[in-house]
Amino acid sequence: LSPSLPLSLPPSSLPLSLSPSLPPSSLSVSLSPPPPPPSSLCLPVLQWIRRRLYIGALFPMSGGWPGGQACMPSAQMALDLVNNRSDILPDYELELIHYDSMCDPGEATKLLYDLLYTEPIKIVLMPGCSGVSTLVAEAARMWNLIVLSYGSSSPALSNRQRFPTFFRTHPSATLHNPTRVRLFQKWKWTRIATIQQTTEVFTSTLDDLEQRTKEAGIEISVRQSFLTDPAVAVKNLKRQDARIIVGLFYETEARKVFCEVFKEKLYGKKYVWFLIGWYADNWFKIKDPAINCTVENMTEAVEGHVTTEIVMLNPETVRGVSNMTSQEFIAALMSRLGGKNPEDTGGFQEAPLAYDAVWALALALNKTVAPLKAKGRRLEDFNYNNHDITSEIYRALNTSSFEGVSGQVVFDAQGSRMAMTLIEQLQGGSYKKIGYYDSSQKNLSWFGNDVWIGAGPPADRTVVIEEYRFLSQKLFAAVSVFAGLGILFGIVCLTFNIYNGNVRYIQNSQPYLNNMTAVGCMMALAAVFPLGIDGHHVHRSQFPVVCQFRLWLLGLGFSLAYGSMFTKIWWVHTLFTKKDEKKEKKKQHLEPWKLYATVGVLLAIDFLSLMIWQIVDPLHVTVEKFTKEAPKEDLDVLIQPLLEHCSSEKMNTWLGVVYGYKGLLLLLGIFLAYETKSVSTEKINDHRAVGMAIYNVAVLCLITAPVTMILSSQQDASFAFAALAVVFSAYITLVVLFVPKMRRLITRGEWQSEQQDTLKTGSSTNNNDEEKSRQLERENRELQKIIQEKEERVSALRNQLAERQALRNRRRPSSDNHALPPSFSNSSSLYPADSKMNRNHCHNSQIPLLYK
């Protein structure tokens, strides 16, 4: 053996963290066995010439995952068995040099430096945690070292370009994800949430899970992460209504997470947590000064969670390459642990993986002896510059296949272990096996013993029940009764008007226009029924037809009813409110065709506008969603109220056009009715009643239209306003137009013919002429009375004047009498006794009374 092997490595080939300046004396290590003590010189030479091969191991005895507590005794046990076997590496003895990495990459950097630059040379490195393994595996290729991990699950380590010499007996964490996705599908969950510790192993695992869930049609709705304090992340899960939650973090952080879970009440029958299965069985009962929750709090919070765990102990009683069954291995491990409780021992579940890792290494080294011998090389010739020996070890490990205590040990192309997945659930404070999943065969073996706090697996979100809001049937029935009675009343009015069409009084009211008004009112009243029909009565596919009935009945009914009244008031204003110079035109006869043409124009405008609306932008059903409501009886259900509307793409534009046009007609109708309130005409003798009807209809329509738009989301109020406005408008119009005519014909007996009407009345004068005659008679009597009073006053004044004249005559001598002017020679001639007093000679104070 060479006493020393220089490490002639260029500094540039060292990683930045592992290439400090070193003293020259430290750049050589020895593979030669130490000289035997003097007392052993008498032993057989074969007993001490077995050359030692050193394995550099990092066991996390503390930290996030204290797996070294069980894995180191397990590896040492395997090492002892290998060294006692004469058929495996008979010329060599394996020795373990190990340190506590504390599952901390920073601490592992220092320890890796010690392993590499401290004699003796290590032929293989065995790290534990994923973070530590990532550091070691990335640096190991610079020293041509094989890395065999027993406790690394990070998916990132499956990258052969980044980690060309890495193997692991612990399967990749991505092996959990097919199992999780299969369970999501089994329990019909399509929406999940995740919370992870910010480390590479969990980030890469979550990226793989996200890809797999997307392929399976499952949504990751919430994705939270934390570095050391999970409080904010847990609150965000609560706020965003996460129900099915996958947690990826180490054991110490798991206690922090579930302490916050307990505080936020993010557990119970509505929630399911998926955790990693390689925690200690009593991880939630371990007292941790970093949390302020009791064991009882933690036990309550973790109850019912599901774990997915790689099968690390062969469930079958099979003797593997170590001539030991899995049960015998557990018994031997318990003996080495000195009876320590497995639940309190970190890495107890991963101990079979560490055991099989040593056996995989020993078998691979044993397999390389012959090929190296053929090349004139030996294992003890290994140094950090020897690529040939590393290649042989890599080739041997890559083709490994044996039965271990953890099951069949086989590595895939990325150097990861392939294995089945165990599914467990925490029931009553202890883990129970509920199934196995073989991702390679896509086979789920289910025991059917899963237990849930509620009636079954919870929903993956708050169950939202869609509930349509329908019109109150009592309100609909009540308004429908009024509308039906109004239609009957309209039929009565129409029949009356047609039956008495030959009566002069009816003829002078333009009966055909009144017939149109009655028909329009009945159409508007008929529109009340489709206004109240909704999804409670018809299927949604038939609802557009109901929308069409609403629009056309209301539109055409308004055009007929209001259009005919507007026509009357328009022509009254046109013919009978002219200036004096045009009074001759009043004598013109009003041709009926002008009235009908005016109604036809208004009706055509409405018909064309509605037709264009339905062709360009037809009505369809839209559904309005309201704020979700929580029923009192079940907190895990929300009710989504929905309301169906008749609408179109540009509904507001069309309503603006229609309402603008109708509004102008209503305002113009009010103006014309006011202007013609004092007009009297035989040709349209009911125009004052028409004006009153226009007032009422306009006020109701102008108030109801904006109110119904504002209350469109309240189906009962909106229907009540719209329907009652239609009903009241129709009733008022029918009563004002037809009831006075019925009363007149009934009270005066004016029925059926113009001849009877002439015989009964004795003249052709109408009601307006009679009223004028009575008024003139009253004025004549008043004037006569005033004239009588004036005559009496003139007589009294005459007497006074005569007395004064006589008194003057007695005072003057008769001889001095002078002749009076001719105009005063006879004072009586100024006021003839039998003459009537002229209005111009009346006293000024009496003029207003005279002209009253």
C-alpha positions in Angstrom: 0.0 0.0 0.0 1.1 3.5 -0.7 1.6 5.3 2.6 0.1 8.5 1.3 -1.9 9.6 -1.7 -1.4 13.3 -2.6 -4.7 15.2 -3.4 -3.4 17.2 -6.4 -6.7 19.1 -6.9 -6.6 22.5 -8.6 -8.2 25.2 -6.5 -10.6 26.1 -9.3 -12.2 22.7 -9.1 -13.4 23.3 -5.5 -16.7 24.7 -4.7 -16.6 28.2 -3.3 -17.7 27.1 0.2 -15.2 24.3 0.2 -12.0 25.8 -1.2 -10.3 27.7 1.5 -6.5 27.9 1.5 -5.2 24.9 3.3 -1.7 24.1 4.6 0.2 21.7 2.4 0.3 19.2 5.2 -3.4 18.7 5.0 -3.5 17.8 1.4 -2.8 14.1 1.9 -4.8 11.4 3.5 -4.1 7.7 4.1 -6.0 4.6 3.2 -3.6 2.3 4.9 -4.8 0.7 8.0 -3.3 1.9 11.3 -0.4 -0.2 12.6 -1.6 -2.9 14.9 -0.9 -2.6 18.5 2.0 -4.7 19.8 -0.4 -7.1 21.5 -1.9 -8.0 18.1 1.3 -8.9 16.4 0.8 -12.5 17.4 -2.6 -12.8 15.7 -3.0 -14.4 12.3 -2.0 -12.1 9.5 -5.4 -12.5 7.7 -7.2 -11.0 10.7 -5.7 -7.6 10.4 -4.8 -7.3 6.8 -8.5 -6.7 5.8 -8.3 -3.2 4.4 -10.7 -0.6 5.7 -13.0 1.4 3.4 -14.4 4.5 5.1 -17.9 5.9 4.7 -18.5 9.5 5.6 -22.0 9.9 7.1 -24.1 12.8 8.3 -26.8 11.8 10.7 -29.2 14.5 11.9 -29.5 13.8 15.6 -31.6 17.0 16.1 -33.2 19.8 14.1 -36.2 19.7 11.8 -35.9 16.0 11.3 -33.9 14.2 13.9 -33.8 11.0 11.8 -30.3 10.0 12.9 -31.6 8.9 16.3 -32.8 5.6 14.8 -31.0 5.6 11.4 -27.5 5.7 12.8 -28.0 2.6 15.0 -29.7 0.9 12.1 -26.7 1.7 9.7 -24.2 0.5 12.3 -26.2 -2.7 12.7 -26.0 -3.3 9.0 -22.4 -2.4 8.9 -21.6 -5.0 11.6 -23.5 -7.7 9.7 -21.7 -6.9 6.4 -18.3 -7.0 8.1 -19.1 -10.4 9.6 -20.1 -11.9 6.2 -17.3 -13.8 4.4 -19.1 -13.7 1.1 -19.3 -9.9 0.9 -16.1 -7.8 0.6 -14.0 -10.6 2.3 -10.9 -8.5 1.9 -12.4 -5.3 3.2 -13.9 -3.9 6.3 -16.4 -1.0 6.2 -16.1 1.7 8.8 -18.5 4.6 9.5 -17.3 8.1 10.2 -20.3 10.2 11.1 -21.2 13.6 12.4 -24.5 15.3 13.5 -25.6 17.7 10.7 -28.7 18.8 12.8 -30.5 18.8 9.4 -29.0 22.2 8.8 -27.2 22.9 5.4 -25.0 25.5 7.0 -23.7 23.1 9.7 -23.4 20.4 7.0 -21.1 22.6 5.0 -18.6 22.7 7.8 -18.9 19.0 8.4 -18.4 18.2 4.7 -15.3 20.2 4.8 -14.0 18.2 7.7 -14.9 14.9 6.0 -13.1 15.8 2.7 -10.0 17.4 4.1 -9.4 15.1 7.1 -7.9 11.6 6.7 -8.8 9.0 5.9 -10.3 9.2 2.3 -14.0 8.4 2.2 -15.2 6.2 -0.6 -18.9 7.1 -0.2 -20.9 9.8 1.5 -24.2 9.2 3.3 -26.2 12.3 4.1 -29.7 12.4 5.6 -31.9 15.5 5.2 -32.9 16.7 1.8 -31.3 20.1 2.3 -28.0 18.6 3.5 -28.1 16.0 0.7 -28.6 18.7 -1.9 -25.4 20.4 -0.7 -23.4 17.2 -0.4 -24.5 15.7 -3.7 -23.8 18.9 -5.7 -20.3 19.1 -4.3 -19.5 15.4 -4.4 -19.0 15.2 -8.1 -16.0 17.5 -7.8 -14.4 14.8 -5.7 -15.7 11.8 -7.8 -17.6 10.7 -4.8 -20.8 8.5 -4.8 -23.5 9.9 -2.5 -26.1 7.4 -1.1 -28.8 9.0 1.0 -31.1 7.1 3.3 -33.5 10.0 4.3 -33.8 12.5 1.4 -37.1 12.9 -0.4 -36.6 16.2 -2.3 -37.7 15.9 -5.9 -34.9 18.2 -6.9 -32.4 15.5 -6.2 -33.8 13.5 -9.1 -31.9 15.8 -11.5 -29.1 13.7 -13.0 -27.4 16.6 -14.6 -27.1 18.5 -11.3 -26.5 15.4 -9.1 -24.8 12.9 -11.4 -23.5 10.6 -8.6 -26.5 10.6 -6.3 -28.6 7.6 -5.1 -31.1 7.3 -2.4 -33.0 4.4 -0.7 -35.7 6.9 0.4 -38.1 7.4 -2.5 -38.7 10.9 -3.9 -41.3 13.0 -2.2 -43.1 13.2 -5.6 -44.0 9.6 -4.9 -46.6 11.0 -2.4 -48.3 13.1 -5.1 -49.8 10.3 -7.2 -51.3 8.9 -4.0 -52.6 12.3 -3.0 -54.2 12.9 -6.4 -55.8 9.4 -6.3 -57.3 10.1 -2.9 -58.6 13.5 -4.1 -60.4 11.7 -6.9 -61.7 8.9 -4.6 -63.3 11.5 -2.3 -64.5 13.7 -5.2 -62.5 16.8 -4.3 -61.6 19.2 -7.1 -60.4 22.1 -5.0 -57.5 22.0 -2.6 -55.1 24.3 -0.8 -51.5 24.0 0.2 -49.2 25.4 2.8 -45.4 24.7 2.7 -42.2 25.5 4.5 -39.9 27.6 2.2 -37.3 25.0 1.4 -36.3 23.5 -1.9 -37.6 20.0 -1.1 -41.1 21.2 -0.4 -41.1 23.8 -3.2 -40.2 21.2 -5.8 -42.7 18.7 -4.3 -45.4 21.2 -4.5 -44.5 22.1 -8.1 -44.9 18.5 -9.0 -48.2 18.3 -7.2 -49.5 21.3 -9.0 -48.7 19.7 -12.4 -50.3 16.5 -11.5 -53.5 18.1 -10.1 -53.8 20.2 -13.2 -53.7 17.1 -15.3 -56.4 15.5 -13.1 -58.6 18.6 -13.3 -58.1 19.6 -9.7 -57.6 23.2 -8.7 -55.1 24.5 -6.2 -57.1 27.5 -5.1 -54.8 28.7 -2.3 -51.0 28.3 -2.1 -49.4 29.6 1.1 -45.8 29.4 2.3 -43.8 30.5 5.4 -40.2 30.5 6.5 -40.4 30.2 10.3 -43.7 31.6 11.5 -46.8 30.1 9.9 -49.4 32.3 11.6 -50.1 34.6 8.7 -50.3 31.7 6.2 -52.8 29.8 8.4 -54.9 32.9 8.7 -54.9 33.3 4.9 -56.1 29.7 4.6 -59.0 30.4 6.9 -59.9 33.6 5.2 -59.9 32.0 1.7 -62.1 29.1 2.9 -59.6 26.3 2.4 -61.0 22.9 3.2 -58.7 20.3 1.8 -55.2 21.3 2.8 -51.8 19.7 1.9 -49.1 20.6 4.4 -45.4 20.2 3.5 -43.1 21.0 6.3 -40.7 19.4 8.8 -41.8 18.0 12.1 -40.8 21.0 14.3 -42.7 23.4 11.9 -45.7 21.0 11.9 -46.2 21.7 15.6 -46.1 25.4 15.0 -48.6 25.1 12.1 -51.1 23.1 14.1 -50.8 25.3 17.1 -52.0 28.1 14.8 -54.6 25.8 13.3 -56.0 25.2 16.7 -56.2 29.0 17.3 -57.9 29.6 14.0 -60.3 26.6 14.4 -59.1 25.3 11.0 -59.9 21.7 12.0 -63.0 19.6 12.6 -65.6 18.0 10.3 -65.2 20.6 7.6 -61.4 20.2 7.1 -59.0 17.5 6.1 -55.2 17.9 6.4 -52.7 15.9 4.3 -49.3 15.6 6.0 -46.0 13.8 5.4 -46.0 10.4 7.0 -42.4 10.3 8.2 -42.9 12.2 11.4 -42.6 10.4 14.7 -45.9 8.8 15.7 -46.3 11.1 18.7 -44.9 14.3 17.1 -47.9 16.3 18.2 -47.5 15.3 21.9 -43.8 16.4 22.2 -43.5 19.5 24.3 -42.1 22.3 22.2 -41.1 25.6 23.8 -41.6 27.3 20.4 -45.4 27.0 20.7 -47.9 28.0 23.3 -50.4 25.2 22.8 -51.0 22.3 25.2 -50.8 18.7 24.2 -54.6 18.5 24.5 -54.9 21.4 22.0 -52.6 19.8 19.6 -54.3 16.4 19.9 -57.6 18.1 19.1 -56.3 20.0 16.1 -54.6 17.0 14.4 -57.4 14.5 14.8 -58.5 12.9 11.5 -55.6 14.1 9.4 -54.3 11.8 6.6 -50.7 10.9 6.0 -49.0 9.4 2.9 -45.8 7.6 3.7 -43.5 5.5 1.6 -43.6 1.9 2.6 -40.3 1.6 4.5 -40.8 -1.7 6.1 -41.7 -4.8 4.2 -45.2 -5.9 5.3 -44.4 -9.5 4.3 -42.4 -12.0 6.3 -39.6 -12.5 3.8 -35.9 -13.0 4.5 -33.9 -10.7 2.4 -30.2 -10.5 1.6 -29.3 -9.9 5.2 -31.1 -13.1 6.2 -33.4 -11.1 8.4 -37.1 -10.5 8.2 -38.6 -7.0 8.8 -40.0 -8.1 12.1 -36.6 -9.5 13.2 -35.0 -6.2 12.1 -37.4 -4.1 14.3 -36.7 -6.4 17.3 -32.9 -6.0 16.8 -33.2 -2.3 16.4 -35.3 -2.0 19.5 -32.6 -3.9 21.3 -29.9 -1.5 20.1 -32.0 1.5 21.1 -32.1 0.1 24.6 -35.9 -0.2 24.8 -36.4 3.5 23.9 -39.9 4.3 22.9 -40.0 4.3 19.0 -42.5 7.2 19.1 -39.9 9.3 20.9 -37.1 8.3 18.5 -36.6 10.4 15.4 -36.2 8.5 12.1 -37.6 5.2 13.5 -39.7 4.8 10.4 -36.7 5.5 8.1 -34.4 3.1 9.9 -35.0 0.3 7.4 -33.9 2.6 4.6 -30.7 3.4 6.4 -30.2 -0.4 7.0 -30.8 -1.2 3.3 -28.6 1.7 2.2 -25.6 0.1 3.9 -26.4 -3.2 2.3 -26.9 -1.6 -1.1 -23.5 0.0 -0.8 -21.8 -3.2 0.4 -23.3 -5.2 -2.4 -22.3 -2.6 -5.0 -18.7 -2.4 -3.7 -18.6 -6.2 -3.7 -19.8 -6.2 -7.3 -17.0 -3.8 -8.3 -14.1 -6.0 -7.0 -14.0 -8.3 -10.0 -14.2 -5.6 -12.7 -11.6 -3.5 -11.0 -9.3 -6.5 -10.6 -9.6 -7.1 -14.3 -8.4 -3.6 -14.9 -5.6 -4.0 -12.4 -7.3 -1.8 -9.9 -8.5 -2.2 -6.4 -11.0 -0.4 -4.2 -8.2 0.7 -1.8 -6.7 2.5 -4.8 -9.6 5.0 -4.7 -8.7 8.7 -4.4 -10.7 11.8 -5.2 -9.1 12.0 -8.6 -9.9 8.4 -9.6 -12.9 8.5 -12.0 -12.7 4.9 -13.0 -13.4 3.4 -9.6 -16.3 5.9 -9.1 -17.8 4.8 -12.5 -17.7 1.1 -11.4 -19.4 1.9 -8.1 -22.0 4.0 -9.9 -22.7 1.2 -12.4 -23.0 -1.4 -9.6 -25.4 0.8 -7.6 -27.5 1.6 -10.7 -28.1 -2.1 -11.3 -28.8 -3.0 -7.7 -31.8 -5.2 -7.0 -32.3 -7.1 -3.8 -34.8 -7.9 -1.1 -34.2 -5.7 1.9 -36.1 -5.2 5.1 -37.8 -2.2 3.5 -38.9 -4.3 0.5 -37.5 -4.6 -3.0 -34.6 -2.2 -3.4 -34.4 -0.9 -7.0 -33.2 2.4 -8.3 -34.7 4.3 -11.2 -32.8 6.2 -13.9 -32.6 9.2 -11.6 -31.2 7.2 -8.7 -34.4 7.3 -6.7 -36.0 4.3 -4.9 -39.2 2.9 -6.2 -41.8 1.8 -3.6 -45.4 1.6 -2.7 -47.1 4.3 -0.6 -48.8 3.7 2.7 -51.9 5.7 3.6 -52.7 6.3 7.3 -55.2 8.3 9.3 -55.0 9.6 12.8 -57.9 8.1 14.6 -58.3 8.6 18.3 -54.7 9.9 18.7 -53.0 7.0 16.9 -52.3 6.2 13.3 -54.3 3.6 11.5 -53.5 2.1 8.1 -56.3 2.7 5.7 -54.8 1.7 2.4 -51.8 1.2 0.1 -51.2 2.7 -3.4 -48.9 1.4 -6.0 -48.2 4.3 -8.4 -46.4 2.1 -10.9 -49.5 -0.1 -11.3 -52.0 2.6 -10.4 -53.6 0.2 -8.0 -55.3 1.4 -4.8 -55.7 -1.2 -2.0 -58.4 0.2 0.3 -59.2 -1.2 3.7 -62.4 0.9 4.2 -61.7 1.8 7.8 -61.4 5.5 7.3 -63.2 7.5 10.0 -64.6 11.0 9.7 -65.9 13.5 12.3 -69.0 14.2 10.2 -71.2 11.9 8.2 -68.4 11.3 5.6 -65.6 13.1 3.8 -66.2 16.8 3.9 -66.8 18.9 0.9 -63.8 20.6 -0.7 -65.5 24.0 -0.4 -68.5 25.6 1.2 -71.5 24.0 -0.6 -73.3 26.6 -2.5 -76.9 25.8 -3.2 -78.4 27.8 -6.1 -81.9 29.0 -5.2 -84.1 30.9 -7.6 -86.2 33.7 -6.2 -89.8 33.5 -7.5 -92.7 35.9 -7.3 -95.0 35.6 -4.3 -97.9 33.5 -5.6 -100.4 35.3 -3.3 -99.4 38.6 -4.7 -99.6 37.2 -8.3 -103.0 35.7 -7.6 -104.4 38.9 -6.1 -103.2 41.1 -8.9 -104.4 38.6 -11.5 -107.9 38.7 -10.1 -108.0 42.5 -10.4 -106.6 42.2 -13.9 -109.2 39.6 -14.9 -112.0 41.7 -13.5 -110.6 44.7 -15.4 -110.7 42.7 -18.6 -114.3 41.7 -18.0 -115.1 45.4 -17.3 -113.4 46.3 -20.5 -115.5 43.8 -22.4 -118.6 45.3 -20.8 -117.6 48.8 -21.8 -116.7 47.7 -25.4 -120.0 45.9 -25.7 -121.9 49.0 -24.4 -120.2 51.3 -26.8 -120.8 49.1 -29.8 -124.5 48.4 -28.9 -125.3 52.1 -28.4 -123.3 53.3 -31.4 -126.3 54.9 -33.0 -127.1 57.1 -30.0 -126.2 60.7 -30.9 -124.5 61.3 -27.6 -122.3 58.2 -28.1 -121.7 59.2 -31.7 -120.5 62.6 -30.7 -117.8 61.0 -28.5 -116.0 59.3 -31.4 -117.0 55.7 -30.4 -114.4 54.0 -32.6 -111.6 55.7 -30.7 -113.2 54.7 -27.5 -113.4 51.1 -28.7 -109.6 51.3 -29.4 -109.1 52.6 -25.9 -111.1 49.7 -24.4 -109.2 47.2 -26.4 -105.8 48.8 -25.5 -106.8 48.7 -21.8 -107.7 45.0 -22.0 -104.3 44.2 -23.7 -102.5 46.1 -21.0 -104.4 44.2 -18.3 -103.6 40.9 -20.1 -99.9 41.8 -19.9 -100.2 41.5 -16.1 -100.2 37.7 -16.4 -96.9 37.3 -18.3 -95.4 39.9 -16.0 -96.0 37.5 -13.1 -95.0 34.3 -14.8 -91.4 33.2 -13.9 -89.4 30.0 -13.5 -92.0 28.7 -11.0 -94.5 28.3 -13.8 -92.5 27.6 -17.0 -89.2 26.0 -17.9 -86.3 28.3 -18.5 -86.2 27.4 -22.2 -89.8 28.7 -22.6 -89.1 31.9 -20.6 -88.1 34.0 -23.7 -91.6 33.5 -25.1 -93.0 34.9 -21.9 -90.6 37.9 -22.3 -92.0 38.5 -25.8 -95.6 38.4 -24.5 -94.8 41.0 -21.9 -93.2 43.4 -24.3 -95.7 43.2 -27.1 -98.9 43.3 -25.0 -97.7 46.2 -23.0 -96.3 48.1 -26.0 -99.3 47.7 -28.3 -101.8 48.0 -25.4 -100.3 51.4 -24.5 -100.3 52.5 -28.1 -104.0 51.7 -28.6 -105.3 53.0 -25.2 -103.2 56.1 -24.8 -102.8 56.7 -28.5 -106.6 56.9 -29.1 -107.0 59.4 -26.1 -104.0 61.4 -27.3 -105.5 61.6 -30.8 -108.8 63.1 -29.4 -107.0 65.7 -27.3 -104.7 66.5 -30.2 -107.4 67.3 -32.7 -109.5 69.2 -30.1 -106.5 71.4 -29.5 -105.8 71.7 -33.2 -109.3 72.7 -34.3 -110.7 74.6 -31.3 -107.9 76.7 -29.9 -107.3 78.9 -33.0 -107.1 82.7 -33.0 -110.1 84.9 -33.9 -109.0 85.2 -37.5 -109.2 81.4 -37.9 -112.5 80.9 -36.2 -114.1 80.0 -39.5 -112.1 76.8 -39.5 -114.0 75.7 -36.4 -117.0 75.1 -38.6 -115.1 72.6 -40.6 -116.3 69.0 -40.1 -113.8 66.7 -38.4 -113.2 63.7 -40.7 -113.0 60.4 -38.8 -110.2 59.2 -41.0 -107.8 61.8 -39.6 -108.4 60.5 -36.1 -107.8 56.9 -37.2 -104.8 57.8 -39.2 -103.3 59.5 -36.1 -103.8 56.4 -34.0 -102.4 54.3 -36.8 -99.2 56.4 -37.0 -98.6 56.0 -33.3 -99.3 52.3 -33.4 -97.0 51.9 -36.4 -94.2 53.7 -34.7 -94.5 51.3 -31.7 -94.8 48.3 -33.8 -91.7 49.1 -35.9 -89.6 50.0 -32.9 -90.5 46.7 -31.2 -89.9 44.7 -34.3 -86.5 46.3 -34.9 -85.6 45.6 -31.2 -86.5 41.9 -31.5 -84.7 41.4 -34.7 -81.5 43.3 -33.8 -81.3 42.5 -30.1 -83.9 39.9 -29.1 -84.9 39.4 -25.5 -83.4 36.4 -23.6 -83.2 35.2 -20.0 -80.4 36.5 -17.8 -79.8 35.4 -14.2 -78.9 38.0 -11.5 -76.7 36.7 -8.7 -77.1 38.1 -5.2 -74.8 37.9 -2.1 -74.6 34.4 -0.7 -76.7 33.8 2.4 -75.9 31.4 5.2 -78.8 29.4 6.6 -79.0 29.1 10.3 -79.3 25.3 10.4 -76.1 24.4 8.6 -72.9 26.5 8.7 -71.2 24.6 5.9 -73.9 25.5 3.3 -74.4 28.8 1.5 -77.4 29.7 -0.5 -76.8 31.6 -3.8 -80.0 33.5 -4.6 -80.7 33.9 -8.3 -83.3 35.9 -10.1 -84.4 35.6 -13.7 -84.8 38.7 -15.9 -85.9 39.4 -19.4 -83.0 41.3 -20.9 -81.0 41.9 -24.1 -77.4 42.8 -24.8 -78.2 46.6 -25.0 -81.3 46.6 -22.8 -80.6 50.0 -21.3 -80.3 51.6 -24.7 -83.6 50.2 -26.0 -85.4 51.2 -22.7 -83.9 54.6 -23.0 -85.4 55.0 -26.5 -88.8 53.6 -25.7 -89.1 55.5 -22.4 -88.0 58.7 -24.0 -90.5 58.5 -26.7 -93.4 57.5 -24.4 -92.4 60.1 -21.9 -92.6 62.9 -24.5 -96.1 61.6 -25.5 -97.2 61.6 -21.9 -95.9 65.1 -21.2 -97.4 66.4 -24.5 -100.7 64.8 -23.6 -100.7 66.6 -20.2 -100.1 69.9 -21.9 -102.8 69.4 -24.5 -105.3 68.4 -21.9 -104.6 71.5 -19.9 -104.9 73.7 -22.9 -108.3 72.3 -23.9 -109.9 72.2 -20.5 -112.2 75.1 -21.3 -113.0 74.1 -24.8 -116.6 73.0 -25.6 -117.4 71.1 -28.8 -120.1 68.8 -30.0 -117.7 66.9 -32.3 -115.8 65.3 -29.3 -118.0 65.7 -26.4 -115.9 63.7 -23.9 -112.6 65.4 -24.3 -112.6 66.7 -20.7 -112.9 63.0 -19.5 -110.1 62.1 -21.9 -108.0 64.8 -20.4 -108.6 63.6 -16.9 -107.7 60.0 -17.9 -104.5 61.3 -19.5 -103.6 63.1 -16.3 -103.9 59.9 -14.3 -102.2 57.6 -16.8 -99.3 60.0 -17.3 -98.7 60.5 -13.6 -98.8 56.7 -12.9 -96.5 55.9 -15.8 -93.9 58.6 -15.1 -93.7 57.5 -11.5 -93.8 53.7 -12.1 -91.2 53.4 -14.9 -88.1 54.7 -12.9 -89.3 53.0 -9.7 -89.5 49.5 -11.4 -86.0 50.0 -12.8 -84.7 50.8 -9.4 -86.5 47.8 -7.8 -85.7 45.3 -10.6 -83.8 43.2 -8.1 -86.8 42.9 -5.8 -89.2 40.7 -7.7 -92.3 41.3 -5.5 -92.0 45.1 -5.2 -91.1 45.4 -8.9 -94.1 43.3 -10.0 -96.4 45.1 -7.6 -95.5 48.6 -8.8 -95.7 47.6 -12.5 -98.8 45.5 -12.4 -100.8 47.8 -10.1 -99.8 50.8 -12.3 -101.2 49.0 -15.3 -104.4 47.9 -13.4 -105.1 51.4 -12.0 -104.4 53.1 -15.3 -106.8 50.8 -17.1 -109.5 51.0 -14.5 -109.3 54.8 -14.3 -109.4 55.1 -18.1 -112.4 52.8 -18.4 -114.3 54.4 -15.6 -113.7 58.0 -16.6 -114.6 57.3 -20.3 -117.5 54.9 -20.1 -119.2 55.1 -16.8 -120.5 58.7 -17.3 -122.0 57.6 -20.7 -123.6 54.6 -19.1 -125.1 56.8 -16.3 -126.4 59.4 -18.8 -128.1 56.8 -21.0 -129.5 54.9 -18.1 -130.8 57.9 -16.1 -132.3 59.7 -19.2 -133.3 56.6 -21.0 -131.4 57.5 -24.1 -131.1 54.2 -25.8 -130.4 52.7 -29.2 -131.4 55.3 -31.8 -131.2 58.9 -32.8 -135.0 59.1 -33.3 -135.7 58.1 -29.7 -133.1 60.6 -28.5 -134.8 63.4 -30.5 -138.3 62.5 -29.2 -137.1 62.3 -25.6 -135.2 65.6 -25.5 -137.4 67.7 -27.9 -134.5 69.4 -29.4 -131.1 68.7 -30.8 -129.3 70.8 -28.3 -126.7 69.0 -26.3 -125.8 69.4 -22.7 -123.4 72.3 -23.5 -126.1 74.5 -25.2 -128.5 74.0 -22.3 -125.9 75.1 -19.8 -125.2 78.2 -21.9 -128.9 79.1 -22.0 -129.3 78.8 -18.3 -126.3 81.0 -17.7 -127.6 83.7 -20.0 -131.0 83.7 -18.3 -129.3 84.2 -14.9 -127.2 87.1 -16.3 -130.3 88.7 -17.9 -132.2 88.7 -14.5 -129.2 90.2 -12.8 -129.0 93.0 -15.3 -132.7 93.8 -15.1 -132.5 94.1 -11.4 -129.5 96.5 -11.7 -131.4 98.7 -14.2 -134.4 98.9 -11.9 -132.2 100.1 -9.1 -130.7 102.8 -11.3 -134.1 104.0 -12.5 -135.2 104.5 -8.9 -132.1 106.5 -8.2 -132.6 108.7 -11.2 -136.2 109.5 -10.1 -135.0 110.5 -6.7 -132.4 112.8 -8.2 -135.1 114.4 -10.4 -137.3 115.2 -7.5 -134.4 116.8 -5.6 -133.5 119.0 -8.6 -137.1 120.2 -8.9 -137.2 121.2 -5.2 -134.1 123.2 -5.5 -135.3 125.1 -8.6 -138.5 126.0 -6.8 -136.6 127.4 -3.9 -134.5 129.7 -6.1 -137.6 131.0 -7.8 -139.2 132.1 -4.5 -136.1 134.1 -3.5 -135.8 136.1 -6.7 -138.3 138.6 -7.9 -140.2 137.4 -10.8 -139.1 140.5 -12.7 -135.6 139.7 -12.4 -136.1 136.3 -13.9 -133.8 135.7 -16.8 -134.5 133.2 -19.4 -132.6 130.0 -18.8 -130.4 128.5 -21.5 -132.3 126.3 -23.9 -130.6 123.3 -22.6 -131.9 123.9 -19.1 -135.3 125.3 -20.0 -136.9 122.1 -19.2 -135.0 120.0 -16.7 -137.3 117.1 -17.3 -136.2 116.9 -20.8 -132.8 115.7 -19.5 -134.3 112.7 -17.9 -137.5 111.7 -19.6 -139.7 109.9 -17.2 -140.5 107.0 -19.5 -137.1 106.7 -21.0 -134.6 103.9 -20.0 -131.4 105.0 -18.5 -128.4 104.6 -20.6 -125.4 102.6 -19.3 -123.1 105.6 -20.0 -125.0 107.8 -17.6 -124.7 105.3 -14.7 -122.7 106.3 -11.7 -119.1 105.2 -11.9 -119.4 103.2 -8.7 -122.2 101.1 -10.3 -120.3 100.2 -13.5 -118.6 97.1 -12.1 -121.9 95.8 -10.8 -123.6 96.4 -14.2 -121.0 94.5 -16.0 -120.8 91.6 -13.5 
